Amino acid sequence: MYHQQRLNDEIAQVKLNILTMLSKSAYPAHHHLIQILDNKANNEWLDCAAEKLGPEYAILISRMTKLEAAVSQIEIGQYGYCCDCEEKISAKLLEQDPATQRCIKCAP
């Protein structure tokens, strides 16, 4: 599926961005966290990162959460349906952002 590949590619990119930020940090704890994250399975990676990273990573963690949710929706056959009204999300919205969770009527 095209959207699943885009989601997985973006998840990998967000992970790389987080790891790059950590590697450039002057804090030894951040370098230790890289080792911890490298040893986490994919399903544990986000939880560990969200728990241990500070507010400067909030945007990346939030995006990864949305991406992971969309992948989960694909796995259970609910991808492309609004999480509020359960109507189909337009192809245009999904093309703009494959992690979109709401249709045009329910989007904030």
NUTIPA-591678 format. One record per residue: residue number from 0; x, y negated, z of N, C-alpha, C, O in turn. Coordinates in Angstrom, 3 decimals. Layout:
  pos      n_c1      n_c2      n_c3     ca_c1     ca_c2     ca_c3      c_c1      c_c2      c_c3      o_c1      o_c2      o_c3
  NUM         X         Y         Z         X         Y         Z         X         Y         Z         X         Y         Z
...
***
This chain:
  pos      n_c1      n_c2      n_c3     ca_c1     ca_c2     ca_c3      c_c1      c_c2      c_c3      o_c1      o_c2      o_c3
    0     0.843     1.184     0.000     0.000     0.000     0.000     0.887    -1.245     0.000     1.858    -1.338     0.751
    1     0.538    -2.172    -0.837     1.313    -3.401    -1.013     1.414    -4.212     0.268     2.500    -4.659     0.638
    2     0.289    -4.405     0.945     0.299    -5.215     2.161     1.101    -4.538     3.271     1.788    -5.208     4.043
    3     1.012    -3.222     3.348     1.771    -2.519     4.386     3.272    -2.735     4.193     4.003    -2.926     5.165
    4     3.724    -2.705     2.961     5.149    -2.941     2.697     5.541    -4.363     3.075     6.595    -4.585     3.671
    5     4.695    -5.321     2.728     4.977    -6.713     3.112     5.041    -6.867     4.622     5.918    -7.551     5.149
    6     4.107    -6.227     5.317     4.092    -6.297     6.784     5.358    -5.679     7.358     6.006    -6.271     8.221
    7     5.709    -4.494     6.884     6.916    -3.828     7.383     8.172    -4.623     7.076     9.082    -4.698     7.903
    8     8.226    -5.214     5.898     9.382    -6.045     5.544     9.491    -7.259     6.463    10.585    -7.619     6.896
    9     8.348    -7.889     6.760     8.393    -9.060     7.629     8.729    -8.669     9.062     9.427    -9.414     9.750
   10     8.249    -7.520     9.527     8.613    -7.045    10.862    10.127    -6.881    10.949    10.749    -7.309    11.921
   11    10.711    -6.267     9.938    12.163    -6.084     9.916    12.877    -7.434     9.922    13.899    -7.589    10.591
   12    12.353    -8.402     9.189    12.972    -9.733     9.135    12.871   -10.446    10.482    13.832   -11.080    10.918
   13    11.728   -10.349    11.139    11.565   -10.994    12.444    12.518   -10.355    13.459    13.141   -11.056    14.256
   14    12.627    -9.030    13.427    13.577    -8.347    14.316    14.995    -8.854    14.068    15.734    -9.150    15.007
   15    15.358    -8.949    12.809    16.686    -9.432    12.457    16.901   -10.856    12.948    17.975   -11.182    13.453
   16    15.892   -11.706    12.807    15.992   -13.089    13.287    16.214   -13.126    14.800    17.041   -13.894    15.293
   17    15.481   -12.304    15.522    15.642   -12.253    16.978    17.042   -11.771    17.336    17.712   -12.373    18.175
   18    17.483   -10.696    16.710    18.816   -10.159    17.004    19.920   -11.148    16.636    20.933   -11.238    17.330
   19    19.728   -11.877    15.559    20.711   -12.890    15.155    20.771   -14.015    16.181    21.854   -14.465    16.553
   20    19.605   -14.468    16.637    19.579   -15.510    17.672    20.279   -15.021    18.946    21.054   -15.756    19.559
   21    19.999   -13.785    19.331    20.626   -13.231    20.531    22.137   -13.130    20.364    22.884   -13.418    21.299
   22    22.589   -12.728    19.191    24.029   -12.566    18.974    24.775   -13.899    18.992    25.971   -13.940    19.279
   23    24.073   -14.983    18.688    24.692   -16.309    18.697    24.624   -16.975    20.069    25.189   -18.050    20.272
   24    23.943   -16.342    20.990    23.761   -16.912    22.323    25.058   -16.840    23.131    25.866   -15.927    22.962
   25    25.230   -17.805    23.992    26.393   -17.827    24.879    26.156   -17.007    26.149    27.084   -16.799    26.930
   26    24.937   -16.546    26.359    24.600   -15.813    27.570    24.935   -14.323    27.429    24.448   -13.669    26.507
   27    25.757   -13.784    28.328    26.096   -12.350    28.273    24.860   -11.442    28.350    24.845   -10.362    27.759
   28    23.837   -11.877    29.069    22.622   -11.064    29.175    21.966   -10.865    27.809    21.358    -9.825    27.555
   29    22.088   -11.862    26.932    21.512   -11.726    25.594    22.255   -10.669    24.780    21.641    -9.935    24.006
   30    23.550   -10.593    24.951    24.340    -9.583    24.233    24.008    -8.183    24.756    23.976    -7.217    23.992
   31    23.762    -8.086    26.053    23.340    -6.814    26.637    21.953    -6.438    26.118    21.685    -5.262    25.869
   32    21.085    -7.407    25.955    19.744    -7.150    25.449    19.784    -6.600    24.026    18.945    -5.775    23.667
   33    20.723    -7.031    23.225    20.869    -6.481    21.872    21.063    -4.977    21.949    20.445    -4.225    21.195
   34    21.925    -4.539    22.862    22.176    -3.102    23.024    20.909    -2.370    23.467    20.613    -1.276    22.987
   35    20.176    -2.977    24.374    18.930    -2.370    24.851    17.937    -2.240    23.699    17.339    -1.181    23.507
   36    17.762    -3.316    22.934    16.807    -3.294    21.824    17.223    -2.313    20.737    16.372    -1.674    20.117
   37    18.521    -2.190    20.503    19.004    -1.252    19.491    18.643     0.198    19.832    18.527     1.045    18.946
   38    18.471     0.464    21.120    18.159     1.825    21.559    16.670     2.075    21.763    16.277     3.167    22.173
   39    15.843     1.081    21.485    14.397     1.233    21.652    13.757     1.744    20.363    14.142     1.357    19.260
   40    12.785     2.611    20.530    11.991     3.066    19.392    11.131     1.900    18.914    10.870     0.962    19.668
   41    10.698     1.963    17.676     9.899     0.874    17.104     8.685     0.533    17.957     8.357    -0.642    18.122
   42     8.014     1.544    18.499     6.804     1.279    19.271     7.101     0.653    20.634     6.185     0.151    21.286
   43     8.353     0.673    21.075     8.737     0.054    22.348     9.466    -1.274    22.164     9.607    -2.044    23.114
   44     9.921    -1.537    20.964    10.776    -2.687    20.685    10.088    -4.000    21.038    10.651    -4.826    21.757
   45     8.900    -4.190    20.545     8.179    -5.444    20.757     7.891    -5.670    22.234     8.097    -6.774    22.738
   46     7.421    -4.652    22.931     7.130    -4.809    24.360     8.378    -5.199    25.140     8.333    -6.086    25.993
   47     9.471    -4.547    24.850    10.727    -4.853    25.544    11.185    -6.274    25.233    11.558    -7.018    26.139
   48    11.158    -6.647    23.976    11.584    -7.989    23.581    10.689    -9.046    24.215    11.184   -10.050    24.726
   49     9.386    -8.831    24.189     8.444    -9.807    24.753     8.657    -9.974    26.253     8.533   -11.077    26.786
   50     8.976    -8.883    26.924     9.177    -8.921    28.377    10.470    -9.638    28.766    10.519   -10.322    29.788
   51    11.509    -9.482    27.958    12.829    -9.949    28.360    13.267   -11.278    27.745    14.228   -11.887    28.213
   52    12.579   -11.728    26.713    13.000   -12.954    26.033    12.273   -14.177    26.579    11.139   -14.092    27.050
   53    12.947   -15.301    26.504    12.405   -16.554    27.009    11.487   -17.244    26.015    11.225   -16.727    24.929
   54    11.000   -18.421    26.400    10.023   -19.144    25.575    10.551   -19.575    24.211     9.761   -19.823    23.299
   55    11.850   -19.669    24.057    12.403   -20.062    22.767    12.163   -18.991    21.693    12.342   -19.248    20.503
   56    11.759   -17.801    22.120    11.465   -16.708    21.190     9.964   -16.500    21.002     9.558   -15.586    20.284
   57     9.141   -17.324    21.630     7.687   -17.111    21.657     7.067   -17.061    20.265     6.196   -16.229    20.011
   58     7.490   -17.919    19.376     6.910   -17.944    18.026     7.217   -16.642    17.287     6.349   -16.085    16.614
   59     8.447   -16.162    17.413     8.816   -14.907    16.755     8.080   -13.717    17.361     7.627   -12.831    16.636
   60     7.961   -13.695    18.678     7.259   -12.608    19.350     5.775   -12.629    18.969     5.178   -11.578    18.731
   61     5.190   -13.812    18.911     3.784   -13.940    18.521     3.564   -13.427    17.098     2.601   -12.708    16.832
   62     4.446   -13.795    16.206     4.313   -13.342    14.813     4.458   -11.828    14.725     3.697   -11.167    14.020
   63     5.433   -11.284    15.438     5.623    -9.845    15.394     4.402    -9.114    15.971     4.035    -8.043    15.489
   64     3.787    -9.683    16.982     2.585    -9.086    17.564     1.475    -9.015    16.519     0.792    -7.997    16.405
   65     1.294   -10.082    15.763     0.270   -10.110    14.710     0.587    -9.105    13.598    -0.303    -8.427    13.085
   66     1.854    -9.022    13.243     2.262    -8.077    12.202     2.027    -6.638    12.649     1.504    -5.822    11.890
   67     2.414    -6.334    13.878     2.224    -4.986    14.414     0.735    -4.643    14.495     0.345    -3.506    14.227
   68    -0.095    -5.617    14.862    -1.537    -5.383    14.927    -2.088    -5.037    13.546    -2.926    -4.145    13.413
   69    -1.621    -5.734    12.531    -2.077    -5.457    11.168    -1.656    -4.056    10.719    -2.431    -3.354    10.069
   70    -0.444    -3.653    11.058     0.013    -2.300    10.717    -0.858    -1.263    11.425    -1.212    -0.241    10.838
   71    -1.199    -1.523    12.673    -2.069    -0.608    13.422    -3.438    -0.504    12.765    -4.028     0.574    12.698
   72    -3.937    -1.644    12.279    -5.233    -1.632    11.593    -5.174    -0.774    10.326    -6.132    -0.069    10.004
   73    -4.065    -0.835     9.620    -3.905     0.015     8.431    -3.980     1.481     8.848    -4.656     2.286     8.207
   74    -3.281     1.816     9.921    -3.219     3.206    10.374    -4.587     3.760    10.765    -4.835     4.955    10.607
   75    -5.470     2.915    11.270    -6.798     3.399    11.683    -7.891     3.097    10.661    -9.070     3.347    10.912
   76    -7.494     2.559     9.505    -8.446     2.313     8.426    -9.295     1.066     8.591   -10.351     0.951     7.968
   77    -8.850     0.128     9.422    -9.622    -1.100     9.650    -8.973    -2.338     9.038    -9.465    -3.449     9.235
   78    -7.900    -2.167     8.315    -7.195    -3.307     7.743    -8.071    -4.014     6.721    -8.750    -3.387     5.909
   79    -8.035    -5.340     6.788    -8.775    -6.144     5.830   -10.178    -6.489     6.283   -10.946    -7.094     5.535
   80   -10.515    -6.105     7.511   -11.825    -6.439     8.070   -11.636    -7.401     9.240   -10.719    -7.242    10.045
   81   -12.495    -8.378     9.323   -12.443    -9.396    10.370   -12.605    -8.744    11.747   -13.488    -7.910    11.948
   82   -11.756    -9.128    12.674   -11.828    -8.562    14.025   -13.002    -9.130    14.816   -13.331    -8.600    15.878
   83   -13.637   -10.185    14.334   -14.792   -10.761    15.030   -16.114   -10.271    14.441   -16.942    -9.704    15.154
   84   -16.307   -10.486    13.161   -17.609   -10.164    12.548   -17.592    -8.856    11.754   -18.641    -8.364    11.338
   85   -16.402    -8.297    11.546   -16.198    -7.034    10.836   -16.510    -7.094     9.347   -16.605    -6.059     8.687
   86   -16.672    -8.321     8.811   -16.823    -8.486     7.361   -15.446    -8.369     6.711   -14.417    -8.530     7.367
   87   -15.449    -8.087     5.416   -14.186    -8.000     4.688   -13.501    -9.359     4.626   -14.144   -10.386     4.407
   88   -12.180    -9.345     4.824   -11.364   -10.557     4.673   -11.027   -10.679     3.194   -10.686    -9.685     2.553
   89   -11.118   -11.870     2.654   -10.868   -12.054     1.222    -9.437   -11.681     0.852    -8.502   -11.836     1.638
   90    -9.304   -11.188    -0.363    -7.984   -10.817    -0.874    -7.049   -12.025    -0.884    -5.844   -11.888    -0.670
   91    -7.613   -13.206    -1.134    -6.806   -14.429    -1.163    -6.179   -14.700     0.209    -4.998   -15.034     0.303
   92    -6.980   -14.553     1.270    -6.440   -14.763     2.627    -5.377   -13.725     2.966    -4.348   -14.062     3.550
   93    -5.615   -12.474     2.606    -4.642   -11.413     2.885    -3.364   -11.610     2.071    -2.270   -11.271     2.522
   94    -3.513   -12.156     0.882    -2.326   -12.441     0.062    -1.501   -13.558     0.698    -0.272   -13.495     0.716
   95    -2.177   -14.576     1.216    -1.475   -15.684     1.868    -0.755   -15.211     3.120     0.385   -15.599     3.376
   96    -1.429   -14.369     3.898    -0.843   -13.834     5.133    -1.411   -12.441     5.373    -2.560   -12.309     5.793
   97    -0.624   -11.398     5.114    -1.138   -10.038     5.274    -1.456    -9.661     6.728    -2.044    -8.609     6.977
   98    -1.076   -10.502     7.674    -1.388   -10.237     9.081    -2.663   -10.934     9.533    -2.989   -10.920    10.720
   99    -3.386   -11.542     8.601    -4.631   -12.241     8.918    -5.609   -11.287     9.588    -5.826   -10.167     9.125
  100    -6.194   -11.750    10.684    -7.117   -10.920    11.455    -8.576   -11.360    11.317    -9.483   -10.622    11.700
  101    -8.805   -12.548    10.777   -10.168   -13.089    10.719   -10.510   -13.574     9.321    -9.652   -14.036     8.568
  102   -11.798   -13.454     8.997   -12.289   -13.958     7.715   -12.344   -15.484     7.772   -12.098   -16.089     8.815
  103   -12.664   -16.083     6.654   -12.701   -17.553     6.552   -13.750   -18.149     7.489   -13.552   -19.248     8.007
  104   -14.863   -17.446     7.716   -15.922   -17.960     8.593   -15.511   -17.931    10.071   -15.894   -18.812    10.840
  105   -14.742   -16.930    10.459   -14.392   -16.752    11.877   -13.032   -17.340    12.261   -12.721   -17.464    13.446
  106   -12.234   -17.696    11.272   -10.908   -18.247    11.556   -11.039   -19.560    12.331   -11.918   -20.370    12.035
  107   -10.179   -19.770    13.310   -10.272   -21.030    14.085    -9.938   -22.256    13.261    -9.973   -23.374    13.776
***
